[in-house]
Amino acid sequence: MDYLGKEIGKLGFGLMRLPQNDGGIDVEQVKEMVDLFMEAGFTYFDTAWAYAGSEDAIRQALVERYPRERYQLATKNAAWINCKTKEEAYAQFDVSLKQTGAGYFDFYLLHNLGESRSHYFDDFDMWNWVQEKKREGLIRHVGFSIHSTPEELEEILAAHPEMEFVQLQINYADWDNPAVQSRRCYEVARKHEKPVIIMEPVKGGMLATPPASVEQILKAAEPERSVASWAVRFAADLDGVITVLSGMSNVAQMEDNLSYMKSFNGLTDSQRKTLEQAQAELKKIPLIPCTNCNYCAKVCPMQIGISGSFTAMNYLTLYGDPGAAKKQAEWLVGGHGLKHADACIKCGKCEEACPQHIAIRDNLERVREALL
C-alpha cells in the first residue's frame, strides 16, 4: 500500500520476538533477516521502547547498514510502565532515539492504550507532546496501538482526530472473539477513516501451530503453504491496511513469509471459505487467548511466568499430553528463573495490564491444579 507517499508493502517486520543467542538477541541473524526483507521490497520495521534489546538490535542490523530514506522505522512510548511524571514518560522518546540511532521516527505510537493504561497519556499531556515532536521533525506520523474494546477505541478516536493511524490486533481467531472483538475494532477505525496497522496476525505464534483439526483444513486446501501463511494473508486481505506486522524469530520464518507475501494480491473466494471453516473449528476449542506479550509479567510482584504457564496449559488442551505440558511449564517458567502458578497471591495487577482481558488468576489456578 502506498501510504503518505512511500511504498511500504503489506508485510511489516515486527521486532518483538527476535532470534536469541546465549541469552541475548542474535544480531547477526537479524542482519540476515533484514537483508532478505529489504531485498524483497518491504521496508516497514516495528520496534518499541519496551521490547528489551530490540531498538539496539535494529540500530546494528538496519540503521547502521542502510540509507535512512530506504526504510520506515516505527517505535512506541509506553507511558504506563514505571512512569510517575511526564518527564519520565517523555524520556522514553530520547532513549529510543539514542538506542536506534535513527535520527527520527517515521511512525511513532502511543503504546497499548486501553483501560487503566490510557489515563497516563492524558495525565502527561502526551497527545500534544507528540504533535510538538512532529513539528520538530523528529516524528513523521503519529498514531497509537490499542488492545481494548471498540467502545474505548471509538472514544479515543473521537477525542483525538489528529491521530493518523491506529494499530490493532487482528487475526482470524480473534475476528469474532467476544473478548478481543477484532472485527468491531477494525470497523470503528475504518469508520473514522484511519488506516490500520495490524499486529498479532499469528496470535503470538498460536496460529502457526493450531490444533490438528484446524491444520488439517488448511493443509487440505493448500498442502504446499505453511499454516502460518493463512493467518498473515487473512489480515493482509483487509481494506485500509498499511501493513501486517509479523514477529519473525528466525530466517526460516522470514523466508516463509516472503515466499507468499511478495506476490500477494488478495485472497480468493475459495481461500476465504477455507478460513471460515478453520474459524468455525477453532471456536470449538477452549484455549487461553494469551499472545505472550508479557505485559502481565512487567507488573507481577511475584515474578510468575504467566505466559509460559498459559502456553503449557494450552499445550495440554490441544494435545492432551500432561507429561509434555509439564516439561513445557518447567522450561518456559522455571527454566527462565520465574516462579510457577502456585506463587500467585491473587493481587489482580496482571489482569489490569492484560490486553486480552484474560481471567489470569483463575487460569493460573487451573495451571496449578493440572500441571504442578
BELJO-V159763 format. One record per run of one state. SS is the DSSP state (a for helix, b for strand, c for the rest). FROM is the first residue (numbers start at 0). LEN is the number of residues. If there is no record, write none. Layout:
# BELJO-V159763
ss;from;len
SS;FROM;LEN
SS;FROM;LEN
This chain:
# BELJO-V159763
ss;from;len
c;0;1
b;1;2
c;3;2
b;5;2
c;7;3
b;10;4
c;14;5
b;19;2
c;21;2
b;23;2
c;25;1
a;26;13
c;39;4
b;43;3
c;46;7
a;53;10
c;63;4
a;67;3
c;70;1
b;71;6
c;77;8
a;85;15
c;100;4
b;104;9
c;113;1
a;114;9
c;123;2
a;125;10
c;135;3
b;138;8
c;146;3
a;149;10
c;159;5
b;164;5
c;169;12
a;181;10
c;191;3
b;194;5
c;199;12
a;211;10
c;221;5
a;226;10
c;236;4
b;240;6
c;246;4
a;250;11
c;261;7
a;268;14
c;282;12
a;294;5
c;299;4
b;303;1
c;304;1
a;305;14
c;319;2
a;321;11
c;332;1
a;333;3
c;336;2
b;338;1
c;339;1
a;340;3
c;343;5
a;348;5
c;353;6
a;359;12
c;371;1
